[in-house]
Amino acid sequence: MMPPRVSIIILNWKNWGDTIECLESVYRLKYTNYDVIIVDNGSDDESVTKIKEYARGNIKITSDFFKYSIWNKPIKVFELDETEARVGRFNKRIYEKYDPDRRMIIIRNHENYGYAGGNNTGIKFALSVLSPKYILILNNDTVIAPDLINKLVKVAEQDNRIGIVGPRVNYYNYLGHKDIVQYCGSIFKILFLRKQIIGHKKKQCIYKNPIDTDEVYGACMLIKENILYDIGLFDENFFAYWEETDMCFNTKKQGYILKIVPGATIWHKIGSNNDSEKRVSILASYLFGRNMIYFTQKNLNGITKFVNLLYILTLKTVTLWLIYVLHYANPIAAISFTLGILKGIKNERGKPCCKLFNSYNMSCKSSINHSLDMSTDY
């Protein structure tokens, strides 16, 4: 019996090196019914050309996690632009003649729509053309275990109430180690918007069996297709940061369950060394502040909304100023965070208007270092 169809969405923006390493790990999957959809988010470099060269077998990948395979090359590439994808102009009959590990779909967005909008392009295409039961959102700076989807789908199929499932996320290389946990679930406290991350920087998650979580990390989310119809796609008003929190929050609000499967593993490059954890992006700081305001205004009501807004405007702002200045030695990030707060209050949504951010990667969460270490309650 054929397992449920899973459409994998991988977003790329001028980062083809990470993308093809991720792809090589994906094409080693033991799962037998999947699609690979690369959404290029308006790259103005040679990303699409390089990805197609990889598919032809002309770029060999070196990785600490696997050996490069010649056996599934060449990979047939089905390339569409954004307009064709939106209207479903696609020859599915020919596409289906190829095995999952011998085919790839590339969708070229006309511009950079951020993490939310870029992924939504792929999701809409998959739902309308390929009709999967599951969508797997996967960051391009990850490497996945061959049994990842088998383990995630097995848990998702156990209960109709389960809406989103995620794996244990390990650091790609944390001070020479590949078994250090970055994320294994979280507890989200709506008052003050605090997240307690489970297992962070531990050698193993304290849980071995699947656990309930308040949020599935956006680097890898297995989402049931009915959730996307019931809850909606990623809210593009966020552009980047907080959109997966928003989706998970509203999924739970509708009575669905979120699960983390500690036995399923991916390795994530963000924060994989001390230097990267000492850097902070001014764009990340800006969006973090702006979208925290938007999340509060969108999802909360009454006294909880008032208290959270007051907290963000006072104690939260002061605390982050101290962190940015004293820990990161980056007062510009502190100013950027404050500017984001002000723009959030003024109802700026979507792509940041400030020209200062035009050169920043706004496609992938992992491409911009988060303004705070994952272990911090924020």
N, C-alpha and C positions, 0 to 999 in steps of 0.2 A: 504494500500500500504506500502510495506517494505521501511524504510528509507535507505539512502545510507550506505554502509558498511564502518565501521571505524576500522582500525587495530591500537591498542594502543601498543606502544613500550615503555617498562620500562627497563632501564639499571640498573643492580646491580653489585656492586663490594664490597664484604665483608661488606655489610651494610644491612643485612636481616631484622633487626628490623624496620628501616624506610620503607623498601620495603613492608613488610606485612601490615603496617598501610596504606600505599598508596593503596595497593591492596584491602583492606577492604572498602576503600572509593570508589574505582572503581567499585566494585561489588554491589554498591548501586545505580548505574546509572539508570536513567529512560529511557535512550536510549535502543532500542531493537535489534540493529544489530551491534554488535561489537566483536572484538577479543582482547584477552589479551595475549601479547607476552612478557615474561620476557627474557632478554638477560643477562646471567651471564658472566661478562667480565673477565673470568679466575680467579675467586676467589679461594684461597687456604684454605678457612675456611669451615665452615659448612653451608654456605648460601643456597645452593640448597636443602640440607636436611631440613633445617628449613622452607623454603618456601613450600616444599612438606608436611611437618607436619602441617603447617597452612592450606593448601588445604584439608587435611584430617579432619580438625576440632580439632586438638590437641593443637593448640596455639590460645588462645583467646586474642584479641586486646583490649586495653583500650585507649581511645582517648577522648579529649575534644570536638571533632567534630561529633561524632556518637556513637551509642551503637552497640556493637558486635552482629552480626546476626548468629544464628545457622541454619537458614532456607535454605541457599544455600550450606551447607556443607554436604557431601564432594564435593570438586571440582575435576573434572577429569583432571589429569595432562598428557599432551602429551610432552614427553621429547625427545630432539634431541641433538646430538652434532653438532659442527660447520660444520663438513664435510657433515653430513646428511642434514643440513639446506641449505647448498650451492647448493646441487644437487636436492633439493626439495623432498627428500625421506620422505613422509608424507602421512598418510591415511586420506585424507580429508573427505571421505565418512563417516567414523566412527565419526570423529570430529564433523561433522555437525549435528549429532544426538543429541548433547547436547545443551542446551540453553546457551546463552552467559554468564550468571552468574554462570554456572556450569562447565565451562571448562577453561583451562589455557594451554598455550604453554610455555615451558622452553627450551631455546637454550643455550647450554654451549659452549662459546668460549674457544679456546685452551689457549689463553693468553689475557692479557689486551691490547686492541686496542684503548683505550682512548674513549672519548665521541663520536668523529666522527666515528671511525671504529666500535665501539660497536653498536651504533644505526644503522649504515649501514647494519650490519648483519641482524638485525630484519627487516629493510625496504626491503632489497632484498628478504628475505624469504616471507614476506607478499605480495609483488607485484607479485612474481612468482607463489605462491601457493594459496593464499587466494583471490587475485584480488579485493582489496578494492578500493573505490573511494577516500578515505581519509586515511592518516597516521596521528596519533596523537603521537607526541613525548612528553613523560611525565617523568619528573625527579622522582626518587624514594623517594625523601625527600619532597614530596608534599602530600596534601590532597585535594580532589576535591569535588565540590558541585554536588549533584545528577543530576542537570539539565545542567551541563557543556557542554556536547557534543550536546545536543538539541539546545542550544543557539548558539554555534559556527557553527554548520552545517547550521542552519537557515540563518545565515548571509552569509556563504560561497556559499549557493545555490542561492543567490539573483542576482549574476552577474558572468558571465563566466570569467570576467577579474580578479576576486578576486582569488589570488593564495595561500596565507597563512593567517590564522586567529589565534588570540591569545586572552586570557582572561585578566581580571584584576588580577594581582598577589598581594596578601596580605601577610604580614608577618604572619608566623605560630603563633607567640606569641611575640609581641613587647612590652616589659615592661608591660606584663599582658593584652595587648589589641590584639584582633584578627581582627580588622577592619582597621588597618593601611596599607596603600598602599605601596608596594615595587615598582611596575611597572605598568603603564597604558599607555604604548606607548612611543615613543621617536622621536626626531628630530635629524637626523644624518647629520652633516655638514662635507662634504668630505674634505674641507680644514682644516688641523690639526686634522682630525678624531675625532671630538668632538660630544658627544651625550648629548642631553638635555632630561632628563628623565621626563615624565609627571606624576604628582601626587605623587611623591616620599615622603613618610612619612606624607602624608595627611590622614585625616580620610575617605575621599572619593575622587574618581576621579571627576574632575570638569565636565566631560562629562557623560551623561547618555545614549546617543545613540552611536552606533558603529562609530569609528573614523578611519581616515587614519593614518598610522604610517610608519616610515621608517624601523622599525625593530620589529619583534615579539620575545619576550624573549624566550630563548632556553629551559626554564624549562617546557614550554607547548606550542607546535606549532601544529596546525591543518593544514596539507599540502595536497593540492590536488594532486592526483597521476600523473596528466599530468605535473605538475611542476617538479616532480622528473625525468620525462623523458626529459622534455625540458631543464631544468637547470642542472640536475644532483643531485647526493646524496651529503651528507656532504663531504667536501674536507678533506681527511684524512691526508693531509700535515699539517693541523693545529693541529691535535691530540686532543687538548682541548683549548678552548678560541678562539674567533673570527670566528669560523666556522658558527655559525648561523648568524652573521653579514654578512659574505661572501655570504651565501645563500640568505638572504633577499636583500642584495645589488644587486645581479645578477638577482633575481626575478623581482625587480622593474626596473632594466635596460632593461629587456625584455618586459616591458610594462604592467606587472601585478600589481595589487593593493594589499596592505597589510592592514589588519584591526585588530583593537582591539575592543573587545566587553566588555564594562565596566560592563554589567549585568551578565557576566559569571565570576565565581570566582574560584581561587585555593588559597591555603595557602602554603607558601614556608618556609622551616626551615632555610635557609641561612640568616645570619645576624639578627636572631630573638632576640638577646639580646646584650647589650652593650659590654660584654666581647668578643663575637664573632666578633664584628666590630672592636675591637682593635687588633685582631690577623691578621696576614698576612702570607700567605704561600709562601715559597721561590720558590716552583714550579709554583704557580700562577704568581708570579712576573716574573719568567723566561719566561714562555709561553706568558705572556702578551706582554713582550718586543719583543720576537722573532717573534710572529705571527703578531704583528703590522707591522713589517718590511715586512713580507711575504704578508700580505693583500695589502699593498701599492704597492709592486712590481708586484703583480698579477693583480690588478684591476685598477691601475692608470697609466696615461701616461703623457708625456711632462712636462710642467712647474709645474702642480699640483703634479705629482710624485716627482719631484726634491725638491719642497718646503716642502712637507710632510716629506721626508727622512731627509732633513736638519733640520727640526723642531724636529723630533724624536731624532736625534743625538745630538742636542744642548739643546734647551730650555726644551723640554719634559724630557730629562734625568736629567737635573739639578733640575727641579720641583719635580720629583718623588724621587730623592735622599733626598730632604728636607722633603717630606711627610713621607717617610719610616723612616728616622732617627728621625725627630722631633715629628711626630704624633704617629708613631708605635713603636718608639725606637728599630728599627730592621735594623741595617746597613747591615746585611747579605742579607735581601730582596733587598736592593738597589744594592748590588753587583750582586745578582742573576739577577735582571732586566737588568743590564748592560751586563752581560754575555749573556743573551738572545738576546739583541740587536746585539752583536758581532756575535753570532751564526746565527742569521737571515741574516746578511750581508754575512756570509760564506755559506749561502744556506742550513743550517740544516733544515730538514723537518721531519714531523712525530713524532714518539716517541723520547723524549729527549735522547741524547746519554750519558749524564753525569750520572755516577753511583750514584751520590748524591741523585737522585730523584727516585731510584728504589723502595723505600718503600712507595711512595706516591700514594694516590688514584687518578687515572687519567681517571676514567670512567665517572664521573658525575660532571657537573659544580658546583652543590651545595655542593659537598663534599670538595671542596677546596675554602676557602674564597677568594673572589676576592681581588685583591691588592688595590682596591679603593672602597670607598663607592659608592653606585649606584647613589646618587644624584650629584656626581661630574661629570663635563664634562670631558670626556677623549677620 
